[in-house]
Amino acid sequence: MATRTHDDPDEEGVEFIHEDDGSITARDKETGVASFGETKAEALAMLAEALTLHDGGGEPVADEDLEAWGIDPEPEGNEDLPEFMR
C-alpha cells in the first residue's frame, strides 16, 4: 500500500508518496500535478517538467513529430475524437 504525508489543501509545497513498487511520486499540493521517479530527486525533476508543461510551457506537437513517432496525424475515423484532438 502506498503511503503519503499529511495532506492539507491550503498548503503549498510538494508531497512525496512512496509507492508499493518502490517508486516515489512527487505531487504539487497547489495544482495536484504529479510525477514519479526512482528517487526523490528524480521525482522532483520530473515534477518540475510536468509543472512547466501544465503552465503552458514546452513546444507544440507538429504533424512531423507525430509522423516521426509512427502516428498518423490524420487517422480515418477521427470524427469520433474530441474536437481538440482533430
N, C-alpha and C positions, 0 to 999 in steps of 0.2 A: 504494500500500500504506500502511495506517495505521501510524503509529509511536507507540511508547509508552515511558514512562520505566521505570526499574528497578522490578521488582515483587517485594517481599518480603512474604509473607503475615503476618508478625509485626509489620509496620509499621502505624502509624496514619497518617492523612493522606489526601490526595487525589492521584490520578494523572491527568494530562492526556494524552489520546490525540488526536493530530492526524489527522483522517480524510481520506481521499482527496478527498472533496467540499469540503474547506476548513473544515468544521465542527470543533468541538473537543468531545470527550467528557470530562467530569469524572467520575471513579469513586472512590467512597469505598472505601479499601483494606480497612477493617474489615468492612463489610457487603456489599460488592460492588455496592451500588446505584449506578446511573449515570444521567446525563442529559447533554444536549448543548446547545450554543448556537453562535452565530457568533463569539463572543469568549470568553476565559477567564472574564471577569466574568459574562457571560450564562450560561455553562455552570455556574458556581458557584451562581448564583441559582437555576437550575433544579434543581441537585443538592440545594440546601437544602430546596426544596419537596418533592422526591422523598423525602428522608430524613424529613421531617416526616410525610408520608403513610405511609412504611414503619414509622415508630414508632407508628402508630395515630392520628395527628392528622388533622385535616380533618373534614368533615361527611359523614354517610352520605348516599347517594343515595336519594331517595324516589321513589315512583311518579310523583309530579307532575313531578319533574325529568326522568325518562325520557320522559314524555309531551311535555314542552316540547321535548325534543331529537328528537321524532319516533320514539321507540322504544316499542313495545308492551310494557308491563311484565309482561303475562301472555300471551305468544305461544302459539298452539296448537303442540303437539308438544314442550312443554318437558320431557316425561319423559325426553328424550334428554340434557338438560342435567345437569351435575353438581349435586348437592344444594344447594351454596352459591349456585347461580345460579337456583334455582327460586323 
